[in-house]
């Protein structure tokens, strides 16, 4: 076994160990590559609702299915997500939102944004 194969094997073992040790990580789904068509800030809260130009996905079974996705008020990274979404909106750059699959993970009843991918080339997003 060459050194590159050994390193790859070690990385796989470490990754699988880390994954199996953490049983409370969120599962995510991605939206289609889309353009942001509406942003609404929270009502006195540090949160943001985002509406895309594609059909809403709702893998967590949230109750609000007609008004986009939302960042949670205490999410680590929410400031970065919100900045990326606003930048994409202003510049017309497509995004792909990562949405929680965890049943009931629905801040304000909406599908929960866990990450944002900005795409200069939608084909590779």
PASEBA-1860 file (N, C-alpha, C; in nm, 3 decimals):
! residues 125
1> XXXXXXXX> 0.085/-0.117/0.000/0.000/0.000/0.000/0.090/0.124/0.000 ~ 0.066/0.213/-0.097/0.150/0.333/-0.103/0.106/0.436/0.000 ~ 0.186/0.540/0.017/0.161/0.641/0.121/0.030/0.716/0.099 ~ -0.007/0.744/-0.027/-0.133/0.814/-0.054/-0.253/0.729/-0.015 ~ -0.245/0.600/-0.042/-0.354/0.511/-0.005/-0.367/0.501/0.147 ~ -0.253/0.497/0.218/-0.255/0.492/0.364/-0.319/0.619/0.421 ~ -0.281/0.734/0.366/-0.337/0.861/0.413/-0.488/0.866/0.388 ~ -0.530/0.820/0.271/-0.672/0.819/0.239/-0.748/0.727/0.334
9> XXXXXXXX> -0.694/0.611/0.359/-0.756/0.516/0.451/-0.766/0.575/0.592 ~ -0.659/0.640/0.637/-0.660/0.703/0.769/-0.768/0.811/0.777 ~ -0.779/0.891/0.672/-0.880/0.998/0.670/-1.021/0.939/0.675 ~ -1.044/0.831/0.601/-1.176/0.767/0.602/-1.210/0.711/0.739 ~ -1.113/0.649/0.805/-1.136/0.595/0.938/-1.166/0.708/1.036 ~ -1.089/0.816/1.031/-1.114/0.929/1.120/-1.251/0.990/1.095 ~ -1.288/1.006/0.968/-1.418/1.065/0.935/-1.532/0.977/0.983 ~ -1.522/0.847/0.961/-1.629/0.757/1.003/-1.638/0.751/1.155
17> XXXXXXXX> -1.526/0.761/1.224/-1.527/0.763/1.370/-1.595/0.889/1.421 ~ -1.562/1.002/1.360/-1.623/1.129/1.401/-1.773/1.128/1.376 ~ -1.814/1.074/1.264/-1.956/1.071/1.231/-2.031/0.978/1.326 ~ -1.976/0.861/1.353/-2.046/0.768/1.441/-2.049/0.818/1.584 ~ -1.951/0.900/1.626/-1.948/0.953/1.762/-2.051/1.064/1.781 ~ -2.090/1.129/1.673/-2.184/1.241/1.683/-2.319/1.196/1.629 ~ -2.410/1.163/1.718/-2.539/1.110/1.674/-2.646/1.218/1.660 ~ -2.612/1.344/1.688/-2.714/1.449/1.686/-2.692/1.551/1.576
25> XXXXXXXX> -2.630/1.512/1.466/-2.612/1.608/1.359/-2.735/1.612/1.270 ~ -2.759/1.728/1.210/-2.878/1.746/1.126/-2.856/1.684/0.989 ~ -2.962/1.633/0.934/-2.963/1.585/0.797/-3.016/1.701/0.713 ~ -2.963/1.717/0.593/-3.006/1.831/0.512/-3.047/1.789/0.372 ~ -3.132/1.871/0.314/-3.169/1.861/0.173/-3.133/1.993/0.109 ~ -3.111/1.991/-0.019/-3.081/2.115/-0.088/-3.195/2.159/-0.177 ~ -3.214/2.290/-0.185/-3.311/2.343/-0.280/-3.252/2.332/-0.420 ~ -3.334/2.345/-0.521/-3.277/2.359/-0.655/-3.197/2.490/-0.661
33> XXXXXXXX> -3.106/2.500/-0.754/-3.035/2.626/-0.776/-3.141/2.729/-0.815 ~ -3.145/2.840/-0.744/-3.255/2.935/-0.756/-3.206/3.078/-0.738 ~ -3.292/3.171/-0.777/-3.267/3.312/-0.748/-3.354/3.354/-0.631 ~ -3.298/3.439/-0.547/-3.371/3.495/-0.433/-3.464/3.604/-0.488 ~ -3.593/3.592/-0.459/-3.687/3.693/-0.509/-3.747/3.779/-0.398 ~ -3.727/3.738/-0.272/-3.780/3.817/-0.161/-3.701/3.784/-0.035 ~ -3.671/3.888/0.042/-3.607/3.872/0.173/-3.689/3.952/0.273 ~ -3.719/3.890/0.386/-3.791/3.961/0.492/-3.716/3.939/0.623
41> XXXXXXXX> -3.683/4.049/0.690/-3.616/4.037/0.819/-3.718/4.004/0.927 ~ -3.667/3.950/1.038/-3.754/3.911/1.149/-3.820/4.031/1.215 ~ -3.931/4.005/1.275/-4.005/4.110/1.346/-3.945/4.121/1.485 ~ -3.851/4.213/1.500/-3.777/4.237/1.625/-3.683/4.123/1.660 ~ -3.660/4.031/1.569/-3.571/3.919/1.594/-3.463/3.912/1.487 ~ -3.350/3.854/1.523/-3.240/3.839/1.428/-3.262/3.712/1.345 ~ -3.347/3.725/1.246/-3.383/3.614/1.160/-3.418/3.668/1.022 ~ -3.424/3.580/0.925/-3.452/3.625/0.788/-3.530/3.516/0.715
49> XXXXXXXX> -3.637/3.557/0.648/-3.713/3.468/0.561/-3.667/3.493/0.418 ~ -3.653/3.386/0.343/-3.604/3.393/0.206/-3.700/3.319/0.115 ~ -3.743/3.384/0.007/-3.828/3.320/-0.092/-3.747/3.308/-0.220 ~ -3.752/3.189/-0.280/-3.679/3.162/-0.404/-3.776/3.155/-0.521 ~ -3.721/3.154/-0.641/-3.805/3.148/-0.761/-3.834/3.004/-0.805 ~ -3.816/2.909/-0.714/-3.847/2.768/-0.742/-3.944/2.718/-0.635 ~ -4.006/2.604/-0.662/-4.102/2.547/-0.568/-4.034/2.517/-0.434 ~ -4.106/2.542/-0.327/-4.056/2.520/-0.192/-4.039/2.371/-0.165
57> XXXXXXXX> -3.926/2.336/-0.105/-3.910/2.199/-0.055/-3.933/2.204/0.096 ~ -3.989/2.097/0.151/-4.029/2.097/0.291/-4.001/1.961/0.353 ~ -3.874/1.921/0.357/-3.842/1.786/0.402/-3.872/1.760/0.551 ~ -3.881/1.865/0.633/-3.908/1.847/0.776/-4.057/1.850/0.808 ~ -4.141/1.870/0.705/-4.286/1.872/0.726/-4.334/1.994/0.802 ~ -4.280/2.110/0.770/-4.317/2.234/0.839/-4.458/2.278/0.801 ~ -4.522/2.353/0.890/-4.661/2.393/0.870/-4.678/2.508/0.770 ~ -4.579/2.597/0.760/-4.589/2.710/0.666/-4.524/2.668/0.535
65> XXXXXXXX> -4.605/2.652/0.432/-4.555/2.602/0.304/-4.571/2.703/0.191 ~ -4.608/2.826/0.225/-4.632/2.924/0.120/-4.549/3.051/0.136 ~ -4.445/3.047/0.223/-4.366/3.169/0.238/-4.221/3.142/0.273 ~ -4.154/3.063/0.193/-4.010/3.051/0.197/-3.948/2.977/0.314 ~ -3.819/3.005/0.329/-3.730/2.939/0.424/-3.685/3.041/0.527 ~ -3.633/2.994/0.642/-3.598/3.089/0.748/-3.469/3.049/0.819 ~ -3.396/3.151/0.864/-3.284/3.129/0.956/-3.339/3.136/1.097 ~ -3.281/3.058/1.186/-3.324/3.061/1.326/-3.254/3.173/1.403
73> XXXXXXXX> -3.315/3.217/1.510/-3.263/3.331/1.586/-3.132/3.302/1.658 ~ -3.103/3.176/1.685/-2.980/3.142/1.757/-2.886/3.055/1.674 ~ -2.912/3.042/1.546/-2.826/2.957/1.462/-2.684/3.010/1.455 ~ -2.584/2.925/1.482/-2.448/2.968/1.454/-2.437/2.988/1.303 ~ -2.375/3.093/1.261/-2.360/3.118/1.118/-2.473/3.197/1.054 ~ -2.579/3.229/1.129/-2.693/3.297/1.067/-2.653/3.431/1.005 ~ -2.561/3.503/1.068/-2.517/3.633/1.014/-2.452/3.613/0.877 ~ -2.369/3.510/0.865/-2.305/3.481/0.737/-2.409/3.438/0.634
81> XXXXXXXX> -2.501/3.349/0.673/-2.606/3.305/0.580/-2.685/3.425/0.529 ~ -2.724/3.514/0.622/-2.804/3.630/0.585/-2.726/3.723/0.493 ~ -2.597/3.740/0.521/-2.514/3.825/0.435/-2.503/3.766/0.295 ~ -2.482/3.634/0.287/-2.471/3.569/0.156/-2.602/3.581/0.078 ~ -2.713/3.561/0.146/-2.844/3.568/0.079/-2.869/3.710/0.027 ~ -2.840/3.808/0.109/-2.858/3.948/0.068/-2.768/3.983/-0.050 ~ -2.644/3.936/-0.045/-2.549/3.961/-0.155/-2.598/3.896/-0.284 ~ -2.644/3.772/-0.274/-2.696/3.702/-0.391/-2.817/3.775/-0.449
89> XXXXXXXX> -2.904/3.822/-0.363/-3.023/3.896/-0.406/-2.984/4.023/-0.482 ~ -2.894/4.101/-0.423/-2.854/4.228/-0.485/-2.775/4.210/-0.615 ~ -2.698/4.102/-0.623/-2.613/4.079/-0.741/-2.675/3.984/-0.842 ~ -2.791/3.926/-0.811/-2.856/3.833/-0.904/-2.782/3.701/-0.918 ~ -2.712/3.659/-0.814/-2.636/3.534/-0.818/-2.724/3.421/-0.766 ~ -2.732/3.309/-0.838/-2.812/3.196/-0.791/-2.755/3.138/-0.661 ~ -2.845/3.077/-0.583/-2.806/3.011/-0.459/-2.867/2.872/-0.454 ~ -2.812/2.793/-0.367/-2.870/2.664/-0.330/-2.871/2.662/-0.178
97> XXXXXXXX> -2.989/2.658/-0.119/-3.000/2.657/0.026/-2.999/2.514/0.078 ~ -2.930/2.492/0.188/-2.934/2.363/0.255/-3.042/2.373/0.363 ~ -3.135/2.280/0.360/-3.255/2.284/0.444/-3.259/2.160/0.534 ~ -3.295/2.179/0.659/-3.301/2.068/0.754/-3.407/1.965/0.713 ~ -3.369/1.838/0.726/-3.461/1.725/0.705/-3.520/1.676/0.837 ~ -3.474/1.730/0.948/-3.516/1.682/1.078/-3.663/1.716/1.103 ~ -3.749/1.616/1.121/-3.891/1.644/1.143/-3.911/1.744/1.257 ~ -3.992/1.845/1.231/-4.023/1.946/1.332/-3.920/2.057/1.345
105> XXXXXXXX> -3.809/2.051/1.271/-3.708/2.158/1.276/-3.756/2.272/1.187 ~ -3.847/2.352/1.242/-3.920/2.452/1.165/-3.933/2.582/1.243 ~ -3.828/2.663/1.250/-3.844/2.791/1.319/-3.958/2.871/1.255 ~ -4.045/2.924/1.336/-4.159/3.003/1.288/-4.247/2.923/1.191 ~ -4.239/2.789/1.199/-4.320/2.702/1.115/-4.268/2.684/0.974 ~ -4.149/2.739/0.944/-4.095/2.735/0.807/-3.974/2.642/0.797 ~ -3.946/2.592/0.676/-3.825/2.512/0.657/-3.700/2.591/0.699 ~ -3.610/2.523/0.770/-3.496/2.582/0.838/-3.370/2.582/0.751
113> XXXXXXXX> -3.315/2.700/0.725/-3.191/2.714/0.648/-3.072/2.675/0.735 ~ -2.992/2.580/0.689/-2.872/2.538/0.760/-2.744/2.579/0.689 ~ -2.756/2.626/0.567/-2.639/2.668/0.491/-2.679/2.731/0.360 ~ -2.585/2.805/0.302/-2.608/2.876/0.176/-2.491/2.851/0.084 ~ -2.520/2.814/-0.039/-2.416/2.800/-0.142/-2.447/2.901/-0.251 ~ -2.352/2.992/-0.275/-2.366/3.089/-0.384/-2.298/3.028/-0.507 ~ -2.358/3.049/-0.624/-2.312/2.978/-0.742/-2.285/3.075/-0.858 ~ -2.160/3.092/-0.893/-2.132/3.173/-1.011/-2.166/3.095/-1.138
121> XXXXX> -2.161/2.962/-1.129/-2.197/2.876/-1.240/-2.303/2.776/-1.191 ~ -2.430/2.801/-1.219/-2.538/2.714/-1.168/-2.520/2.567/-1.205 ~ -2.453/2.537/-1.314/-2.435/2.399/-1.356/-2.349/2.320/-1.258 ~ -2.263/2.387/-1.183/-2.175/2.318/-1.090/-2.213/2.341/-0.944 ~ -2.329/2.396/-0.923/-2.374/2.428/-0.788/-2.432/2.304/-0.727
END
